[in-house]
Amino acid sequence: MTSWRLLPLAILPAMALAHDGIPWPTGSAPYSNTLDQALQLALSTADLERAEEFLEAVEPGEDREHAQAFQFDVDNDQYTLDRLFITGDALFGHEFAPSEGYGTGEFTEPQRVHQGLRGGLDSYSCAGCHFVGGADGAGSLTQNAFLDGDGIHVSSAIVRNAPALLGLGFIQALGAEMTRTLQLQRDAAVAQALDGGVAVTAEMEAKGVHFGTLTAQPDGTLETGALAGVDADLVIKPFGWKGDVARLRRFVESAARIHFGVQSHVLAERARTTPDVARLGDGPNWWDPDNDGIQRELEEGTLTAGAVYLAMLESPVILPPPDPVLRERWTRGSALLDEVQCTTCHRRELLLTSPFWREMPDTTAGSGVLLNLMGDGDFPKSGSYVALFSDLKRHDMGHTLADARPLDGLPAAAFLTRPLWGLADSAPYLHDGRALTLDEAIVAHGGEAEESRNAYAALNDDGKRDLQIFLLSLTRMPRLRVVQ
């Protein structure tokens, strides 16, 4: 029987692999020890996963226990970071079954096209769609999701391609810091208007990204019509193609609900006082909104484990080509990215003030799980200057890229600036996977990106290729496949 794990090639200098044309040293005992330790960890993990498959066959439901955590135990320090990561990893690969909440009272079989905001049963696990480029990667074209449809016709739905999931902890933290900055600016404008008795218009800017203006009236009311790229609550929502999700636990919760019909206990608790029939169903009991006979389908602690796991994943890297000729073209391509003004929105980097993130629970008084984003979890990690190539802002991308209709109140043509780091391993491109090449993705841009698109189109063939060579250096650290 064959099992495998993936290891960063960064641990393999003893094998004399070359990075950027410079050979790594060979024959070093510390390097060999590092490799041996990593191999043993990979093989033991693979053996454990295999053993769990046998246990599941003997005792159905056993596998779910490895992917489940209770928030009470998390609050009481029963989980180390490593254990939370392993639990989140198990959740990511876990294939849900009807006996644990997969489906709804109405649907228990895959239905490809989603049924309104309730979603659709189009997969059994997170890993089933996030695999392009490696574990936790993007989705292939065949894994596209068809959201908010009539449950039957593909033409009724809004199409989405699964994004890659690397570096999300840094993106979440950047969004939270930007949110705090914008809300402090709002609060200062309100205080100034109240004290002075006159309206105050404030520029909304965070980490060098401008989000329009906001006007505070002397009576404490706010005029938010001049805001740009952010909601009136000034919360940066860096997840989802539309930029409509602020936290990773909500990302996990939403994905489980719409793709598996698995509802978190947090959503069920909220349904006690605020029913959400469109998303959850109209079951007669608050603890089972989808009326499938299963309660507590996704524990709050499991949400925490999933969020911690995603936050602890590696960050993408920039790996220039080792060939001198290609390296020269890579350098020219980097300059062209600025010249055609792609980096106006795809900001090369944003400064993260603090590397610490506290993953807070929803319904308990727990103190949360503290992470050091630069030290905890998989490597490599970003530094303080996070090279994500995004401004985490929504923009009007024009009619060519627009959805068929608005979604959740967001305009059809509005999309979050997609972080470009890691894009070399995430084809196909764009929100619906329509672009198979970088050139196709760039020329499809419109709206606020039209000027940059035209500047790119005006480049000669060599210039276009140089720019694409640079973009292809935005990748993930190469991995070694270990076969047992």
N, C-alpha and C positions, 0 to 999 in steps of 0.2 A: 504494500500500500504506500502511496506517495503522499507526502505532505510538504508544505513549503511555507517559508516566511520571507519577508523582504527586509534587508538590512541596508543602512546608508553606506555607500561606497566610501564615505569619508573615514570609515574605520579600517580601511584596507590598505594603508600605505605599505605594509609589508609585502604586498603583491606587486610593488613597483609600477602601479598604474600612474599615468601622467595626468596632471591637472594644469590646464593653461600652458601646456608644452613643457612643464618642469617636472621631471621624474620625482616621485616620492621616494624617500630612503628605503633601503631594503635591509633585511637581516637584523632588525632591531627587536630585542626580546619584549620590551613593553608593548610595541605595536602588535606582536604576535599574541601576547596575553590578552590584549584588548579584543582581537579578532576571535580568539578561542572563547572568551567569555560571551561575546555577542552571538557566536554560533550556538553555544550551549543554551543560551536563553531562547533563541529562535526555535531550536529543535524541541526543547522542553515545552514551549508554548504550543507548538504544533502537536506534540504528543497529548497534551492536555485537551486540546480541542477535539482530537480524534476520540479520546476516551469519553468526552462528553457526548459525542454522537452515539456511542454504544449505550451509554446510560439513558439517553433519551429513548432509544429503542426498547430498552428493558422497562423503563418507568416513564411513560409519557408525561411531559410537563417538567421533567428534570432540567431540561435545557433552559427553560424560562427563568429558573432560579438564578442562573449565572448572569442574567440580563436584567435583574430587578433589584431595586434598592428602596428602602423605606426612609422617608425624610426624618422620622424620629431618630433612626439610627445614625443618619448623617449629622443631625444636630447634636447628637451625643458622642461625637468623635469616634464612632465605631468603624469609620472608613478612612483609611489613609488616602492620599492623593493617588498613589499607585493603584489601590484597589478600586477607587472611583473610575480611574482611567480604564482599567480592565473591564469593569462593569459596563461602562459606556461603549467600549469596543465590542463587547458581547451583544449589547443592544443593537449596535450598528449592523452586525452580521446576522442577528436573530431573524428567523422566518416565522412570522406570526401565523397562528392557526385559529380557526373559529372558536375553539375551546377556550382561548384566552382573549377573545374580543375582536378577532379579525372579522371585518364586515359589519353589517347592520342587521336589524330585524328584517329588513326588506331584501338586502343583497348580501350573499355569502360567497359568490363566485366573482372572479375578475370581470370587469365590464368596460375596460379601456377608456371610454369617454365618461367623464365625470358627470354626476347628477347634480347640477347647480352648485351651490357653495358647499354642499355636503361632501363633495369630492367623488372619488371613484376608487374601485379596488384594482389598481393597475400594477401593483407589485406586492411582494411578501416581505421584503426587507429593504433597509436603506442601501446596503451593499449591492442590491440587485440593480440599482440605477447609477450608483456613484463608483465607477470602476475604470473609466477611460484615463489612461496615463498612470494607472496604479491604484492601490487602495485609497479610498477617500477622494477619488478623482471625480471627473465630470461624467456626463451621461452620453451614450451614443444616440444617433438619430432615431434608432428604433425604440429607444426608451423614452421618447418624448411623452410628456403628460398633456392631456387634453382637458383643461380646466373649465369649470362653470358652463358645461354643456347640457344637452338634453338627455344624456345617458345613452344615446344611440348614434347620432350623426357626428362625425368628426368635424364637419363644417360648422356645427353649432358651438364649438369650443374655442378657447384661447390656448394656443400651443406654447408649451414651455419645455426647454431643454435643461437637464439637471446641471447645475454649476459645480465646479470643483470646490473642495471644502478645506483646502490648506490655508493656514494663516488666519483663521477666523477669530481666534482669541485677540489678536492685535487689532483687527478691524472692529470688533465689538468695543474694545477699550477706547479706540480712537473716537468712535461714535459717541460714547458716553462723555468723553472729555469735551467734545465739540458741543454736545447738548448743554452741559453745564455752563460753558462760555456764553452761548446764545441766551440761555435763560437768565444768567446774571445780567447781561446787557438789557434784556427786557425789564427785569426787576428794577434796575437803576433808572431806566426811562420812566417807569411808573412812579417811582419815588420822586423823581425830579418834577414830573407833571403835577403830582399832588402838592408838593411843597411850593411850586411857583405859580400854580393856578393857570398854567397855559399848556397847550399841547406840545409834546416833545417827540420829534422824529429821530429815531436812532438807527444807525447802520448796524446790520447784523452780520458779523464776520467772526469766523472761527478758524484758526490754523491757516490763515491767509485765504480762506475760501469765503466769498461774499454771498450772502443769502438774502439780498434785498434790504428793505427797510421796514420798520414797524413804528407806528405812531401811538403813543400813550396819551389819552385825554385826561383833563383835570379831574374827571369823575372816576378815574380808575379803569375805564374801558379801553380796549385795544382795537386798533385798526390794523388788520393783518393782510389786507389785499395786496400790498406791495412786496410781500415776502416772495422769495424765489427759490425753488428747489427744496423746500422743507415745509412741513405742515405747520398749522397755526400754533401747535403745542411746542414748537421748536425742538422736538425730539428728532435727532438724527437716527434714521432707521437704515442701517447699512446692509440689511439682508433682504433677499427677494429681488427679482429683476426690476420691480417697481420701487424698491426701497421702502417697503412697508412693514418691516419687522425689525425691532430694536435689539432684541436679546436672543441669544442662542437657545435658551430653554423654550422660548416661543417658537423658534424655528423648528426644533425637534417636535414640539407638541403639534404644530400645524401640519408638518409632514406626516406624522403618524395618523392624524385624523383624516386628511384628505386622500392619502394613498392606501392606507390599510383599514380605514374605518375604526381605528383604535383611538379611544378618547381618554385624555388624561383625567385623573381624579380632580385636578385643579379646575378643569372646565366643568366637570360635573358639579363641583361645589358652587361655582359661580352660577350655574343654571338653577340652583335652589332659589335664588332671589331674582335673577335676570335670565329667563329662558331665552335660548338662541336656537329656535326651531330650524332656521335656514341652514345653520352649520352643524347642529348637534342632533336634531330630530325632535319629535314630539312624544317621546315615551312617557307613560303615566307616572314613572318614578324618577325623581331627580338624579338618583345615583346610576341610572341606566337610560340616559337620554335617547340612545339609538335603539332601545327596546330589543336588544339581542339576548337578554338574559344574563349578561356578564357585567359585573360591576368592578370598579377599581381596575380598569383595563391597563392603565399606564400610571404607576405610582408617581407621586411628586418627587420622591427620591430618585426614581429612574430618570425623570427630567433633569434633575441636578447632575446625575452621572453622565447623561448624554451631553449636556452643556459643557461640563468639565472636560470630557473627552475631546470634543471639538475644539475647545479653547487650548488644549495641550498638544494639538497636532503640529507638525513641522511647518515652517514657513517656506514659501518658494524662494528661489535664489536666482541670481543673474550669472550665467555661465557663458562667457564669450567663447567663440570658436578658437581652438588651439592653432589652427593653420594661420600663418602670418598674413596671407592674402585675404583670407576671410576676416581676420581680425581687423584689418584696415577697412574693409567694407562695413564691418560691425560698427566701427568708430564713426564712419560717415553716416551710417543709418541712425545712430544715436543723435547726432547733430540734426539730421533731417526731421526727426520726431519733434524736435523743438521748432524747427524752421516752418513746418507746415501747421504748427500750433495744435498738434494733438495733445500736448501737455498742458494746454489751457484747462482742460477738464481732467485728462488722465495725468494728474499731478504725479511727478516722479516719486515724491515722498511726503509724508506728513509726520510731524514730530509728536511722539508719544511722551507725555510728561512723566507718567509713572508706569512702571512695568507691572504693578500689582493690580489684580482684579479680584473682587470678592463676589462669588456666585451666591446670591441671596435667594432664600426660599420664598414661596408665594403665600403660604397659608399658616406657617408656623413662626415662632419668635426666635428661631435659630439665628446664630451669628454669621452664618454663611461659610463658604469654603474659600479660603484665601489661596490665590495662585500667584506665582511669580512667572509671568509670561515669557521672560527671557531665560528662565532656568528650569522650569518644570515641564516634563513631557518630552515629546520627540524633538530631535534636532535634525537639521539646523534651525536656528531661531533668528528672527529679525533683531536689529538693534533699535535704539531709540528713534532713529530716522527710518520709518517703516516705508520701504520702497514698494508700495502697493499699486502705484500708477492709477490713482482715482482721487476725486475730491469728495466722495461720499455724498454727492448732491444729485438731485433729479434734474433732468434736462428734457426739453422738447426735441425729439429726434426726428421729427418730420413724418409725413404721411407714408413713406415707403416702409418704414419700420413699425408703424403704428399697429396696435392690435385692432381687431375688428370693432371693438367697442370699449368703453371704459371698464375698469375692473376695480371693485371695492372703492368706488368714488374717485379713483385716480384717472387722469386723462389718458386716452388711448395711446397717445404719442409720447407720454412721459415715462422715462426709464432712468434708473440709477446709473451713474457712471460706473461701468463694470471695472473692477480692479483687473489690471492686465497681468499682474505677477502670476506665473505658472501657466500662461496661456499656451505655451508651446506644447503642453500635454493635455489640452482640453478641447480639441476640435471634436465636433463641429462648433462653429461660433455663432454668436448672437442669441437672443432670448429664445428663439424657436429652432435653433440649429440649422437655419437655412443656408448659412455660409460654410462651405467646405474648405475654403482657403482664406488666408488673411486678406488677400486682395479683395475677394468678394465681400468680406465683412466691412472693410474700410469704405468701399464705394457705395455700400448700402446706407451709410450715414447720411442724415439730412437734418433739417431744422436748425438748431443751434450749432450743429457740427458741419453744416453745409460748406462754410468757408474753408475749413480744414480739409474736408473731402475733396473740394475742388483743387486745393493746393497740392494734395497728393496726386490727384489725377493729372495735374500738369507736369509732374516729374517725368523725366525720361525713364526708360525701362530699367536702366542700371540704378537710378535713384530709388525707384520703387522696390527693387530687390534688396538694395542696401538697407532700407528701412525695415523690410521684412526680416532680414538677417538679424537685425538688432532685436526685433520682437521675439524671434525664435530663441533668443538667449534668456528670455524670461521663462524659467522652467522650474522643475523640482529636482532636488539632489538625486542623481542616479542611484539605483538600488541594486543590490545583489540578491538574486533568487537562490535560496538555500533549499536543495531537494534532499529528502531523506528516503 
